[in-house]
């Protein structure tokens, strides 16, 4: 999830990185959405754009997931490329 978001933001030209990737579970009973700040922007000025992208992305997640033909990975409906191997989404 965190890596998908990082890849999504980078693909839109927003510089960011994953922080505390090994600290999962230490955040208590937050919802998955509340945990996404584990993806950190390198500059706060990107925040409004990043929020918009993530909102769009979450809306797109309402669609159905798809499975990569190359590696079999499950990908969210909002992704055009497999997050694991970069293969294109099948039609
Ligand atoms: Zn794949």
PDB file of the backbone (N, CA, C, O) and the ligand in Angstrom, with CONECT records:
HET     ZN  A 101       1
ATOM      1  N   UNK A   1       0.839  -1.206   0.000  1.00  0.00           N
ATOM      2  CA  UNK A   1       0.000   0.000   0.000  1.00  0.00           C
ATOM      3  C   UNK A   1       0.877   1.261   0.000  1.00  0.00           C
ATOM      4  O   UNK A   1       0.713   2.147  -0.838  1.00  0.00           O
ATOM      5  N   UNK A   2       1.786   1.317   0.934  1.00  0.00           N
ATOM      6  CA  UNK A   2       2.660   2.488   1.019  1.00  0.00           C
ATOM      7  C   UNK A   2       3.496   2.636  -0.248  1.00  0.00           C
ATOM      8  O   UNK A   2       3.673   3.735  -0.773  1.00  0.00           O
ATOM      9  N   UNK A   3       4.002   1.507  -0.720  1.00  0.00           N
ATOM     10  CA  UNK A   3       4.845   1.566  -1.922  1.00  0.00           C
ATOM     11  C   UNK A   3       4.023   1.914  -3.144  1.00  0.00           C
ATOM     12  O   UNK A   3       4.504   2.603  -4.044  1.00  0.00           O
ATOM     13  N   UNK A   4       2.783   1.442  -3.183  1.00  0.00           N
ATOM     14  CA  UNK A   4       1.904   1.806  -4.300  1.00  0.00           C
ATOM     15  C   UNK A   4       1.686   3.311  -4.327  1.00  0.00           C
ATOM     16  O   UNK A   4       1.710   3.936  -5.387  1.00  0.00           O
ATOM     17  N   UNK A   5       1.475   3.878  -3.155  1.00  0.00           N
ATOM     18  CA  UNK A   5       1.246   5.326  -3.086  1.00  0.00           C
ATOM     19  C   UNK A   5       2.508   6.076  -3.484  1.00  0.00           C
ATOM     20  O   UNK A   5       2.456   7.067  -4.212  1.00  0.00           O
ATOM     21  N   UNK A   6       3.644   5.586  -2.993  1.00  0.00           N
ATOM     22  CA  UNK A   6       4.898   6.247  -3.361  1.00  0.00           C
ATOM     23  C   UNK A   6       5.079   6.213  -4.883  1.00  0.00           C
ATOM     24  O   UNK A   6       5.402   7.224  -5.506  1.00  0.00           O
ATOM     25  N   UNK A   7       4.861   5.020  -5.472  1.00  0.00           N
ATOM     26  CA  UNK A   7       5.024   4.903  -6.922  1.00  0.00           C
ATOM     27  C   UNK A   7       4.036   5.800  -7.658  1.00  0.00           C
ATOM     28  O   UNK A   7       4.368   6.407  -8.676  1.00  0.00           O
ATOM     29  N   UNK A   8       2.813   5.873  -7.126  1.00  0.00           N
ATOM     30  CA  UNK A   8       1.801   6.716  -7.749  1.00  0.00           C
ATOM     31  C   UNK A   8       2.251   8.173  -7.761  1.00  0.00           C
ATOM     32  O   UNK A   8       2.179   8.845  -8.790  1.00  0.00           O
ATOM     33  N   UNK A   9       2.710   8.649  -6.626  1.00  0.00           N
ATOM     34  CA  UNK A   9       3.118  10.051  -6.533  1.00  0.00           C
ATOM     35  C   UNK A   9       4.334  10.327  -7.410  1.00  0.00           C
ATOM     36  O   UNK A   9       4.401  11.360  -8.076  1.00  0.00           O
ATOM     37  N   UNK A  10       5.289   9.412  -7.412  1.00  0.00           N
ATOM     38  CA  UNK A  10       6.478   9.609  -8.242  1.00  0.00           C
ATOM     39  C   UNK A  10       6.097   9.620  -9.717  1.00  0.00           C
ATOM     40  O   UNK A  10       6.644  10.389 -10.507  1.00  0.00           O
ATOM     41  N   UNK A  11       5.138   8.745 -10.080  1.00  0.00           N
ATOM     42  CA  UNK A  11       4.727   8.703 -11.485  1.00  0.00           C
ATOM     43  C   UNK A  11       4.047  10.000 -11.904  1.00  0.00           C
ATOM     44  O   UNK A  11       3.977  10.309 -13.094  1.00  0.00           O
ATOM     45  N   UNK A  12       3.545  10.762 -10.930  1.00  0.00           N
ATOM     46  CA  UNK A  12       2.926  12.062 -11.231  1.00  0.00           C
ATOM     47  C   UNK A  12       3.917  13.205 -11.049  1.00  0.00           C
ATOM     48  O   UNK A  12       3.545  14.377 -11.107  1.00  0.00           O
ATOM     49  N   UNK A  13       5.179  12.855 -10.828  1.00  0.00           N
ATOM     50  CA  UNK A  13       6.208  13.872 -10.745  1.00  0.00           C
ATOM     51  C   UNK A  13       6.368  14.508  -9.373  1.00  0.00           C
ATOM     52  O   UNK A  13       6.964  15.578  -9.248  1.00  0.00           O
ATOM     53  N   UNK A  14       5.839  13.853  -8.342  1.00  0.00           N
ATOM     54  CA  UNK A  14       5.952  14.391  -6.990  1.00  0.00           C
ATOM     55  C   UNK A  14       7.053  13.645  -6.235  1.00  0.00           C
ATOM     56  O   UNK A  14       6.955  12.437  -6.023  1.00  0.00           O
ATOM     57  N   UNK A  15       8.102  14.368  -5.830  1.00  0.00           N
ATOM     58  CA  UNK A  15       9.195  13.693  -5.123  1.00  0.00           C
ATOM     59  C   UNK A  15       8.782  13.287  -3.718  1.00  0.00           C
ATOM     60  O   UNK A  15       8.291  14.110  -2.946  1.00  0.00           O
ATOM     61  N   UNK A  16       8.981  12.023  -3.392  1.00  0.00           N
ATOM     62  CA  UNK A  16       8.603  11.539  -2.068  1.00  0.00           C
ATOM     63  C   UNK A  16       9.391  10.274  -1.754  1.00  0.00           C
ATOM     64  O   UNK A  16      10.058   9.708  -2.620  1.00  0.00           O
ATOM     65  N   UNK A  17       9.302   9.846  -0.507  1.00  0.00           N
ATOM     66  CA  UNK A  17      10.000   8.632  -0.088  1.00  0.00           C
ATOM     67  C   UNK A  17       9.214   7.984   1.039  1.00  0.00           C
ATOM     68  O   UNK A  17       8.348   8.616   1.643  1.00  0.00           O
ATOM     69  N   UNK A  18       9.516   6.729   1.320  1.00  0.00           N
ATOM     70  CA  UNK A  18       8.829   5.999   2.380  1.00  0.00           C
ATOM     71  C   UNK A  18       9.664   6.067   3.652  1.00  0.00           C
ATOM     72  O   UNK A  18      10.861   5.782   3.649  1.00  0.00           O
ATOM     73  N   UNK A  19       9.003   6.449   4.734  1.00  0.00           N
ATOM     74  CA  UNK A  19       9.681   6.561   6.013  1.00  0.00           C
ATOM     75  C   UNK A  19       9.119   5.533   6.972  1.00  0.00           C
ATOM     76  O   UNK A  19       7.936   5.199   6.910  1.00  0.00           O
ATOM     77  N   UNK A  20       9.959   5.033   7.852  1.00  0.00           N
ATOM     78  CA  UNK A  20       9.519   4.058   8.862  1.00  0.00           C
ATOM     79  C   UNK A  20       8.897   2.817   8.246  1.00  0.00           C
ATOM     80  O   UNK A  20       7.893   2.307   8.742  1.00  0.00           O
ATOM     81  N   UNK A  21       9.500   2.328   7.154  1.00  0.00           N
ATOM     82  CA  UNK A  21       8.862   1.204   6.482  1.00  0.00           C
ATOM     83  C   UNK A  21       8.828  -0.045   7.350  1.00  0.00           C
ATOM     84  O   UNK A  21       8.035  -0.954   7.101  1.00  0.00           O
ATOM     85  N   UNK A  22       9.689  -0.097   8.376  1.00  0.00           N
ATOM     86  CA  UNK A  22       9.705  -1.273   9.243  1.00  0.00           C
ATOM     87  C   UNK A  22       8.952  -1.039  10.540  1.00  0.00           C
ATOM     88  O   UNK A  22       9.005  -1.861  11.455  1.00  0.00           O
ATOM     89  N   UNK A  23       8.247   0.094  10.615  1.00  0.00           N
ATOM     90  CA  UNK A  23       7.543   0.438  11.848  1.00  0.00           C
ATOM     91  C   UNK A  23       6.058   0.099  11.771  1.00  0.00           C
ATOM     92  O   UNK A  23       5.277   0.517  12.625  1.00  0.00           O
ATOM     93  N   UNK A  24       5.671  -0.661  10.743  1.00  0.00           N
ATOM     94  CA  UNK A  24       4.253  -1.009  10.606  1.00  0.00           C
ATOM     95  C   UNK A  24       3.810  -1.803  11.825  1.00  0.00           C
ATOM     96  O   UNK A  24       4.491  -2.738  12.246  1.00  0.00           O
ATOM     97  N   UNK A  25       2.679  -1.433  12.386  1.00  0.00           N
ATOM     98  CA  UNK A  25       2.200  -2.091  13.578  1.00  0.00           C
ATOM     99  C   UNK A  25       2.426  -1.251  14.815  1.00  0.00           C
ATOM    100  O   UNK A  25       1.827  -1.497  15.863  1.00  0.00           O
ATOM    101  N   UNK A  26       3.286  -0.265  14.693  1.00  0.00           N
ATOM    102  CA  UNK A  26       3.595   0.576  15.840  1.00  0.00           C
ATOM    103  C   UNK A  26       2.681   1.791  15.910  1.00  0.00           C
ATOM    104  O   UNK A  26       2.798   2.609  16.822  1.00  0.00           O
ATOM    105  N   UNK A  27       1.776   1.908  14.954  1.00  0.00           N
ATOM    106  CA  UNK A  27       0.979   3.118  14.870  1.00  0.00           C
ATOM    107  C   UNK A  27      -0.363   2.995  15.561  1.00  0.00           C
ATOM    108  O   UNK A  27      -1.171   3.923  15.522  1.00  0.00           O
ATOM    109  N   UNK A  28      -0.609   1.849  16.199  1.00  0.00           N
ATOM    110  CA  UNK A  28      -1.874   1.705  16.891  1.00  0.00           C
ATOM    111  C   UNK A  28      -3.005   1.351  15.944  1.00  0.00           C
ATOM    112  O   UNK A  28      -2.787   0.735  14.901  1.00  0.00           O
ATOM    113  N   UNK A  29      -4.218   1.747  16.316  1.00  0.00           N
ATOM    114  CA  UNK A  29      -5.379   1.303  15.547  1.00  0.00           C
ATOM    115  C   UNK A  29      -5.849   2.386  14.580  1.00  0.00           C
ATOM    116  O   UNK A  29      -7.033   2.717  14.534  1.00  0.00           O
ATOM    117  N   UNK A  30      -4.935   2.920  13.828  1.00  0.00           N
ATOM    118  CA  UNK A  30      -5.305   3.904  12.817  1.00  0.00           C
ATOM    119  C   UNK A  30      -5.888   3.199  11.603  1.00  0.00           C
ATOM    120  O   UNK A  30      -5.574   2.039  11.334  1.00  0.00           O
ATOM    121  N   UNK A  31      -6.725   3.896  10.886  1.00  0.00           N
ATOM    122  CA  UNK A  31      -7.233   3.328   9.642  1.00  0.00           C
ATOM    123  C   UNK A  31      -6.115   3.340   8.608  1.00  0.00           C
ATOM    124  O   UNK A  31      -5.141   4.078   8.759  1.00  0.00           O
ATOM    125  N   UNK A  32      -6.244   2.524   7.554  1.00  0.00           N
ATOM    126  CA  UNK A  32      -5.199   2.540   6.511  1.00  0.00           C
ATOM    127  C   UNK A  32      -4.970   3.932   5.946  1.00  0.00           C
ATOM    128  O   UNK A  32      -3.838   4.296   5.625  1.00  0.00           O
ATOM    129  N   UNK A  33      -6.038   4.712   5.823  1.00  0.00           N
ATOM    130  CA  UNK A  33      -5.872   6.054   5.270  1.00  0.00           C
ATOM    131  C   UNK A  33      -5.011   6.904   6.182  1.00  0.00           C
ATOM    132  O   UNK A  33      -4.188   7.690   5.714  1.00  0.00           O
ATOM    133  N   UNK A  34      -5.199   6.747   7.484  1.00  0.00           N
ATOM    134  CA  UNK A  34      -4.424   7.548   8.428  1.00  0.00           C
ATOM    135  C   UNK A  34      -2.946   7.188   8.415  1.00  0.00           C
ATOM    136  O   UNK A  34      -2.102   7.965   8.860  1.00  0.00           O
ATOM    137  N   UNK A  35      -2.647   6.010   7.906  1.00  0.00           N
ATOM    138  CA  UNK A  35      -1.261   5.558   7.892  1.00  0.00           C
ATOM    139  C   UNK A  35      -0.502   6.064   6.666  1.00  0.00           C
ATOM    140  O   UNK A  35       0.721   5.932   6.613  1.00  0.00           O
ATOM    141  N   UNK A  36      -1.189   6.635   5.686  1.00  0.00           N
ATOM    142  CA  UNK A  36      -0.470   6.975   4.461  1.00  0.00           C
ATOM    143  C   UNK A  36       0.593   8.042   4.620  1.00  0.00           C
ATOM    144  O   UNK A  36       1.478   8.136   3.769  1.00  0.00           O
ATOM    145  N   UNK A  37       0.549   8.882   5.708  1.00  0.00           N
ATOM    146  CA  UNK A  37       1.673   9.811   5.854  1.00  0.00           C
ATOM    147  C   UNK A  37       3.022   9.128   6.019  1.00  0.00           C
ATOM    148  O   UNK A  37       4.042   9.813   6.096  1.00  0.00           O
ATOM    149  N   UNK A  38       3.063   7.801   6.075  1.00  0.00           N
ATOM    150  CA  UNK A  38       4.358   7.137   6.031  1.00  0.00           C
ATOM    151  C   UNK A  38       5.061   7.407   4.711  1.00  0.00           C
ATOM    152  O   UNK A  38       6.280   7.273   4.610  1.00  0.00           O
ATOM    153  N   UNK A  39       4.289   7.788   3.701  1.00  0.00           N
ATOM    154  CA  UNK A  39       4.913   8.297   2.490  1.00  0.00           C
ATOM    155  C   UNK A  39       5.155   9.792   2.705  1.00  0.00           C
ATOM    156  O   UNK A  39       4.212  10.568   2.858  1.00  0.00           O
ATOM    157  N   UNK A  40       6.407  10.178   2.713  1.00  0.00           N
ATOM    158  CA  UNK A  40       6.766  11.556   3.003  1.00  0.00           C
ATOM    159  C   UNK A  40       7.135  12.298   1.735  1.00  0.00           C
ATOM    160  O   UNK A  40       7.861  11.789   0.882  1.00  0.00           O
ATOM    161  N   UNK A  41       6.622  13.505   1.631  1.00  0.00           N
ATOM    162  CA  UNK A  41       7.004  14.370   0.521  1.00  0.00           C
ATOM    163  C   UNK A  41       8.325  15.041   0.863  1.00  0.00           C
ATOM    164  O   UNK A  41       8.590  15.366   2.021  1.00  0.00           O
ATOM    165  N   UNK A  42       9.139  15.242  -0.146  1.00  0.00           N
ATOM    166  CA  UNK A  42      10.420  15.895   0.121  1.00  0.00           C
ATOM    167  C   UNK A  42      10.237  17.386   0.360  1.00  0.00           C
ATOM    168  O   UNK A  42      11.129  18.053   0.885  1.00  0.00           O
ATOM    169  N   UNK A  43       9.078  17.903  -0.026  1.00  0.00           N
ATOM    170  CA  UNK A  43       8.816  19.328   0.196  1.00  0.00           C
ATOM    171  C   UNK A  43       7.324  19.527   0.429  1.00  0.00           C
ATOM    172  O   UNK A  43       6.502  19.013  -0.329  1.00  0.00           O
ATOM    173  N   UNK A  44       6.973  20.269   1.470  1.00  0.00           N
ATOM    174  CA  UNK A  44       5.565  20.476   1.814  1.00  0.00           C
ATOM    175  C   UNK A  44       4.762  21.144   0.704  1.00  0.00           C
ATOM    176  O   UNK A  44       3.539  21.013   0.656  1.00  0.00           O
ATOM    177  N   UNK A  45       5.445  21.859  -0.187  1.00  0.00           N
ATOM    178  CA  UNK A  45       4.706  22.573  -1.224  1.00  0.00           C
ATOM    179  C   UNK A  45       3.951  21.614  -2.152  1.00  0.00           C
ATOM    180  O   UNK A  45       3.036  22.022  -2.868  1.00  0.00           O
ATOM    181  N   UNK A  46       4.347  20.328  -2.129  1.00  0.00           N
ATOM    182  CA  UNK A  46       3.670  19.338  -2.968  1.00  0.00           C
ATOM    183  C   UNK A  46       2.380  18.825  -2.327  1.00  0.00           C
ATOM    184  O   UNK A  46       1.592  18.146  -2.987  1.00  0.00           O
ATOM    185  N   UNK A  47       2.158  19.136  -1.067  1.00  0.00           N
ATOM    186  CA  UNK A  47       1.053  18.513  -0.342  1.00  0.00           C
ATOM    187  C   UNK A  47      -0.312  18.696  -0.994  1.00  0.00           C
ATOM    188  O   UNK A  47      -1.047  17.718  -1.124  1.00  0.00           O
ATOM    189  N   UNK A  48      -0.685  19.915  -1.413  1.00  0.00           N
ATOM    190  CA  UNK A  48      -2.031  20.048  -2.022  1.00  0.00           C
ATOM    191  C   UNK A  48      -2.197  19.160  -3.247  1.00  0.00           C
ATOM    192  O   UNK A  48      -3.242  18.536  -3.431  1.00  0.00           O
ATOM    193  N   UNK A  49      -1.165  19.103  -4.086  1.00  0.00           N
ATOM    194  CA  UNK A  49      -1.259  18.273  -5.282  1.00  0.00           C
ATOM    195  C   UNK A  49      -1.291  16.793  -4.909  1.00  0.00           C
ATOM    196  O   UNK A  49      -2.047  16.013  -5.488  1.00  0.00           O
ATOM    197  N   UNK A  50      -0.470  16.422  -3.945  1.00  0.00           N
ATOM    198  CA  UNK A  50      -0.427  15.021  -3.514  1.00  0.00           C
ATOM    199  C   UNK A  50      -1.778  14.586  -2.946  1.00  0.00           C
ATOM    200  O   UNK A  50      -2.253  13.484  -3.220  1.00  0.00           O
ATOM    201  N   UNK A  51      -2.381  15.457  -2.161  1.00  0.00           N
ATOM    202  CA  UNK A  51      -3.691  15.128  -1.593  1.00  0.00           C
ATOM    203  C   UNK A  51      -4.728  14.908  -2.702  1.00  0.00           C
ATOM    204  O   UNK A  51      -5.541  13.987  -2.629  1.00  0.00           O
ATOM    205  N   UNK A  52      -4.687  15.759  -3.719  1.00  0.00           N
ATOM    206  CA  UNK A  52      -5.639  15.624  -4.818  1.00  0.00           C
ATOM    207  C   UNK A  52      -5.445  14.298  -5.541  1.00  0.00           C
ATOM    208  O   UNK A  52      -6.407  13.598  -5.856  1.00  0.00           O
ATOM    209  N   UNK A  53      -4.187  13.969  -5.795  1.00  0.00           N
ATOM    210  CA  UNK A  53      -3.891  12.712  -6.482  1.00  0.00           C
ATOM    211  C   UNK A  53      -4.376  11.529  -5.655  1.00  0.00           C
ATOM    212  O   UNK A  53      -4.956  10.585  -6.190  1.00  0.00           O
ATOM    213  N   UNK A  54      -4.135  11.585  -4.345  1.00  0.00           N
ATOM    214  CA  UNK A  54      -4.545  10.474  -3.490  1.00  0.00           C
ATOM    215  C   UNK A  54      -6.065  10.363  -3.400  1.00  0.00           C
ATOM    216  O   UNK A  54      -6.609   9.262  -3.325  1.00  0.00           O
ATOM    217  N   UNK A  55      -6.745  11.505  -3.409  1.00  0.00           N
ATOM    218  CA  UNK A  55      -8.204  11.453  -3.394  1.00  0.00           C
ATOM    219  C   UNK A  55      -8.728  10.811  -4.668  1.00  0.00           C
ATOM    220  O   UNK A  55      -9.620   9.963  -4.629  1.00  0.00           O
ATOM    221  N   UNK A  56      -8.162  11.227  -5.804  1.00  0.00           N
ATOM    222  CA  UNK A  56      -8.563  10.626  -7.077  1.00  0.00           C
ATOM    223  C   UNK A  56      -8.286   9.129  -7.061  1.00  0.00           C
ATOM    224  O   UNK A  56      -9.091   8.312  -7.507  1.00  0.00           O
ATOM    225  N   UNK A  57      -7.114   8.806  -6.529  1.00  0.00           N
ATOM    226  CA  UNK A  57      -6.697   7.407  -6.489  1.00  0.00           C
ATOM    227  C   UNK A  57      -7.659   6.581  -5.642  1.00  0.00           C
ATOM    228  O   UNK A  57      -8.048   5.478  -6.025  1.00  0.00           O
ATOM    229  N   UNK A  58      -8.037   7.128  -4.486  1.00  0.00           N
ATOM    230  CA  UNK A  58      -8.955   6.382  -3.620  1.00  0.00           C
ATOM    231  C   UNK A  58     -10.304   6.189  -4.292  1.00  0.00           C
ATOM    232  O   UNK A  58     -10.928   5.136  -4.161  1.00  0.00           O
ATOM    233  N   UNK A  59     -10.753   7.214  -5.015  1.00  0.00           N
ATOM    234  CA  UNK A  59     -12.013   7.068  -5.739  1.00  0.00           C
ATOM    235  C   UNK A  59     -11.912   5.973  -6.793  1.00  0.00           C
ATOM    236  O   UNK A  59     -12.838   5.189  -6.997  1.00  0.00           O
ATOM    237  N   UNK A  60     -10.755   5.942  -7.457  1.00  0.00           N
ATOM    238  CA  UNK A  60     -10.571   4.931  -8.497  1.00  0.00           C
ATOM    239  C   UNK A  60     -10.503   3.525  -7.907  1.00  0.00           C
ATOM    240  O   UNK A  60     -10.817   2.540  -8.576  1.00  0.00           O
ATOM    241  N   UNK A  61     -10.086   3.449  -6.642  1.00  0.00           N
ATOM    242  CA  UNK A  61     -10.008   2.139  -5.998  1.00  0.00           C
ATOM    243  C   UNK A  61     -11.387   1.503  -5.847  1.00  0.00           C
ATOM    244  O   UNK A  61     -11.496   0.306  -5.579  1.00  0.00           O
ATOM    245  N   UNK A  62     -12.431   2.298  -6.017  1.00  0.00           N
ATOM    246  CA  UNK A  62     -13.785   1.741  -5.910  1.00  0.00           C
ATOM    247  C   UNK A  62     -14.053   0.742  -7.027  1.00  0.00           C
ATOM    248  O   UNK A  62     -14.922  -0.121  -6.907  1.00  0.00           O
ATOM    249  N   UNK A  63     -13.298   0.866  -8.112  1.00  0.00           N
ATOM    250  CA  UNK A  63     -13.443  -0.091  -9.210  1.00  0.00           C
ATOM    251  C   UNK A  63     -12.867  -1.434  -8.824  1.00  0.00           C
ATOM    252  O   UNK A  63     -12.491  -1.648  -7.672  1.00  0.00           O
ATOM    253  N   UNK A  64     -12.796  -2.342  -9.788  1.00  0.00           N
ATOM    254  CA  UNK A  64     -12.323  -3.679  -9.464  1.00  0.00           C
ATOM    255  C   UNK A  64     -10.821  -3.794  -9.703  1.00  0.00           C
ATOM    256  O   UNK A  64     -10.271  -3.173 -10.613  1.00  0.00           O
ATOM    257  N   UNK A  65     -10.192  -4.576  -8.893  1.00  0.00           N
ATOM    258  CA  UNK A  65      -8.759  -4.831  -9.048  1.00  0.00           C
ATOM    259  C   UNK A  65      -8.526  -5.684 -10.290  1.00  0.00           C
ATOM    260  O   UNK A  65      -9.437  -6.336 -10.800  1.00  0.00           O
ATOM    261  N   UNK A  66      -7.296  -5.661 -10.757  1.00  0.00           N
ATOM    262  CA  UNK A  66      -6.948  -6.503 -11.913  1.00  0.00           C
ATOM    263  C   UNK A  66      -5.662  -7.264 -11.603  1.00  0.00           C
ATOM    264  O   UNK A  66      -4.898  -6.898 -10.710  1.00  0.00           O
ATOM    265  N   UNK A  67      -5.451  -8.326 -12.365  1.00  0.00           N
ATOM    266  CA  UNK A  67      -4.295  -9.178 -12.110  1.00  0.00           C
ATOM    267  C   UNK A  67      -3.319  -9.103 -13.271  1.00  0.00           C
ATOM    268  O   UNK A  67      -3.704  -9.188 -14.437  1.00  0.00           O
ATOM    269  N   UNK A  68      -2.061  -8.942 -12.929  1.00  0.00           N
ATOM    270  CA  UNK A  68      -1.018  -8.816 -13.938  1.00  0.00           C
ATOM    271  C   UNK A  68      -0.847 -10.118 -14.719  1.00  0.00           C
ATOM    272  O   UNK A  68      -0.840 -11.209 -14.150  1.00  0.00           O
ATOM    273  N   UNK A  69      -0.708  -9.972 -16.047  1.00  0.00           N
ATOM    274  CA  UNK A  69      -0.499 -11.153 -16.888  1.00  0.00           C
ATOM    275  C   UNK A  69       0.917 -11.696 -16.751  1.00  0.00           C
ATOM    276  O   UNK A  69       1.162 -12.882 -16.968  1.00  0.00           O
ATOM    277  N   UNK A  70       1.838 -10.820 -16.392  1.00  0.00           N
ATOM    278  CA  UNK A  70       3.239 -11.240 -16.315  1.00  0.00           C
ATOM    279  C   UNK A  70       3.567 -11.945 -15.007  1.00  0.00           C
ATOM    280  O   UNK A  70       4.156 -13.026 -15.001  1.00  0.00           O
ATOM    281  N   UNK A  71       3.182 -11.323 -13.908  1.00  0.00           N
ATOM    282  CA  UNK A  71       3.615 -11.861 -12.614  1.00  0.00           C
ATOM    283  C   UNK A  71       2.456 -12.295 -11.723  1.00  0.00           C
ATOM    284  O   UNK A  71       2.673 -12.870 -10.657  1.00  0.00           O
ATOM    285  N   UNK A  72       1.219 -12.019 -12.159  1.00  0.00           N
ATOM    286  CA  UNK A  72       0.073 -12.471 -11.386  1.00  0.00           C
ATOM    287  C   UNK A  72      -0.272 -11.598 -10.202  1.00  0.00           C
ATOM    288  O   UNK A  72      -1.167 -11.927  -9.423  1.00  0.00           O
ATOM    289  N   UNK A  73       0.430 -10.485 -10.059  1.00  0.00           N
ATOM    290  CA  UNK A  73       0.187  -9.606  -8.922  1.00  0.00           C
ATOM    291  C   UNK A  73      -1.181  -8.933  -9.043  1.00  0.00           C
ATOM    292  O   UNK A  73      -1.613  -8.579 -10.140  1.00  0.00           O
ATOM    293  N   UNK A  74      -1.848  -8.762  -7.915  1.00  0.00           N
ATOM    294  CA  UNK A  74      -3.105  -8.026  -7.900  1.00  0.00           C
ATOM    295  C   UNK A  74      -2.803  -6.533  -7.819  1.00  0.00           C
ATOM    296  O   UNK A  74      -2.002  -6.093  -6.994  1.00  0.00           O
ATOM    297  N   UNK A  75      -3.456  -5.762  -8.687  1.00  0.00           N
ATOM    298  CA  UNK A  75      -3.247  -4.317  -8.712  1.00  0.00           C
ATOM    299  C   UNK A  75      -4.567  -3.585  -8.527  1.00  0.00           C
ATOM    300  O   UNK A  75      -5.607  -4.053  -8.990  1.00  0.00           O
ATOM    301  N   UNK A  76      -4.534  -2.461  -7.865  1.00  0.00           N
ATOM    302  CA  UNK A  76      -5.733  -1.667  -7.655  1.00  0.00           C
ATOM    303  C   UNK A  76      -6.270  -1.125  -8.967  1.00  0.00           C
ATOM    304  O   UNK A  76      -5.532  -0.973  -9.940  1.00  0.00           O
ATOM    305  N   UNK A  77      -7.561  -0.837  -8.982  1.00  0.00           N
ATOM    306  CA  UNK A  77      -8.214  -0.372 -10.202  1.00  0.00           C
ATOM    307  C   UNK A  77      -7.623   0.926 -10.727  1.00  0.00           C
ATOM    308  O   UNK A  77      -7.720   1.211 -11.920  1.00  0.00           O
ATOM    309  N   UNK A  78      -7.016   1.711  -9.857  1.00  0.00           N
ATOM    310  CA  UNK A  78      -6.491   3.004 -10.273  1.00  0.00           C
ATOM    311  C   UNK A  78      -5.147   2.941 -10.972  1.00  0.00           C
ATOM    312  O   UNK A  78      -4.619   3.972 -11.389  1.00  0.00           O
ATOM    313  N   UNK A  79      -4.591   1.758 -11.106  1.00  0.00           N
ATOM    314  CA  UNK A  79      -3.249   1.656 -11.684  1.00  0.00           C
ATOM    315  C   UNK A  79      -3.295   1.156 -13.121  1.00  0.00           C
ATOM    316  O   UNK A  79      -4.024   0.217 -13.440  1.00  0.00           O
ATOM    317  N   UNK A  80      -2.513   1.788 -13.981  1.00  0.00           N
ATOM    318  CA  UNK A  80      -2.424   1.377 -15.378  1.00  0.00           C
ATOM    319  C   UNK A  80      -1.263   0.425 -15.608  1.00  0.00           C
ATOM    320  O   UNK A  80      -1.218  -0.295 -16.606  1.00  0.00           O
ATOM    321  N   UNK A  81      -0.318   0.433 -14.665  1.00  0.00           N
ATOM    322  CA  UNK A  81       0.830  -0.460 -14.760  1.00  0.00           C
ATOM    323  C   UNK A  81       0.894  -1.318 -13.505  1.00  0.00           C
ATOM    324  O   UNK A  81       0.518  -0.882 -12.417  1.00  0.00           O
ATOM    325  N   UNK A  82       1.379  -2.554 -13.675  1.00  0.00           N
ATOM    326  CA  UNK A  82       1.592  -3.419 -12.524  1.00  0.00           C
ATOM    327  C   UNK A  82       2.623  -2.775 -11.612  1.00  0.00           C
ATOM    328  O   UNK A  82       3.701  -2.380 -12.057  1.00  0.00           O
ATOM    329  N   UNK A  83       2.286  -2.672 -10.338  1.00  0.00           N
ATOM    330  CA  UNK A  83       3.220  -1.993  -9.433  1.00  0.00           C
ATOM    331  C   UNK A  83       4.452  -2.838  -9.184  1.00  0.00           C
ATOM    332  O   UNK A  83       5.484  -2.325  -8.751  1.00  0.00           O
ATOM    333  N   UNK A  84       4.352  -4.125  -9.453  1.00  0.00           N
ATOM    334  CA  UNK A  84       5.491  -4.995  -9.169  1.00  0.00           C
ATOM    335  C   UNK A  84       6.442  -5.109 -10.358  1.00  0.00           C
ATOM    336  O   UNK A  84       7.660  -5.064 -10.183  1.00  0.00           O
ATOM    337  N   UNK A  85       5.890  -5.257 -11.579  1.00  0.00           N
ATOM    338  CA  UNK A  85       6.788  -5.508 -12.715  1.00  0.00           C
ATOM    339  C   UNK A  85       6.620  -4.491 -13.841  1.00  0.00           C
ATOM    340  O   UNK A  85       7.281  -4.608 -14.873  1.00  0.00           O
ATOM    341  N   UNK A  86       5.753  -3.498 -13.666  1.00  0.00           N
ATOM    342  CA  UNK A  86       5.577  -2.435 -14.653  1.00  0.00           C
ATOM    343  C   UNK A  86       4.941  -2.889 -15.960  1.00  0.00           C
ATOM    344  O   UNK A  86       4.992  -2.163 -16.953  1.00  0.00           O
ATOM    345  N   UNK A  87       4.349  -4.070 -15.979  1.00  0.00           N
ATOM    346  CA  UNK A  87       3.637  -4.486 -17.185  1.00  0.00           C
ATOM    347  C   UNK A  87       2.352  -3.682 -17.320  1.00  0.00           C
ATOM    348  O   UNK A  87       1.790  -3.213 -16.330  1.00  0.00           O
ATOM    349  N   UNK A  88       1.895  -3.531 -18.565  1.00  0.00           N
ATOM    350  CA  UNK A  88       0.672  -2.778 -18.774  1.00  0.00           C
ATOM    351  C   UNK A  88      -0.547  -3.568 -18.346  1.00  0.00           C
ATOM    352  O   UNK A  88      -0.567  -4.798 -18.373  1.00  0.00           O
ATOM    353  N   UNK A  89      -1.558  -2.819 -17.952  1.00  0.00           N
ATOM    354  CA  UNK A  89      -2.826  -3.431 -17.565  1.00  0.00           C
ATOM    355  C   UNK A  89      -3.462  -4.097 -18.785  1.00  0.00           C
ATOM    356  O   UNK A  89      -3.517  -3.491 -19.855  1.00  0.00           O
ATOM    357  N   UNK A  90      -3.942  -5.330 -18.641  1.00  0.00           N
ATOM    358  CA  UNK A  90      -4.625  -5.975 -19.773  1.00  0.00           C
ATOM    359  C   UNK A  90      -5.964  -5.289 -20.054  1.00  0.00           C
ATOM    360  O   UNK A  90      -6.601  -4.759 -19.144  1.00  0.00           O
ATOM    361  N   UNK A  91      -6.377  -5.306 -21.304  1.00  0.00           N
ATOM    362  CA  UNK A  91      -7.650  -4.681 -21.679  1.00  0.00           C
ATOM    363  C   UNK A  91      -8.830  -5.476 -21.132  1.00  0.00           C
ATOM    364  O   UNK A  91      -9.981  -5.099 -21.348  1.00  0.00           O
TER     365      UNK A  91
HETATM  366 ZN    ZN A 101       3.265  -7.673 -12.820  1.00  0.00          ZN
END
